[in-house]
Amino acid sequence: MSLKSIDIEVCGRFIRVNCPNGNSSDLYYIADILSKRLEDLREKTGVSNIEQLIFITALNICYELELEKEKSVHCVKHLKSRMLALNKMMDTALMKE
């Protein structure tokens, strides 16, 4: 997959990043979400230091990601147990025939 360099804007600052061809619109969209999160945090906390805002936002995003991973693991375990129960039910029904 080939890459191209694009400039994205986050909180009024531009950064050049490499992006797979065809994914630039997704990256612009995500950069906009990040900018909004940083601006919201700036308004809520009164912190104006961009590095501090970025670190706090990164920590928040990592925390949210871990919560989603835990939910995903829980869902997979639940689905596996339901599938095993369904398999047992089917085996029981087939044995009665």
Order of alpha helices (4+ residues) and beta strands (2+ residues): beta-beta-alpha-alpha
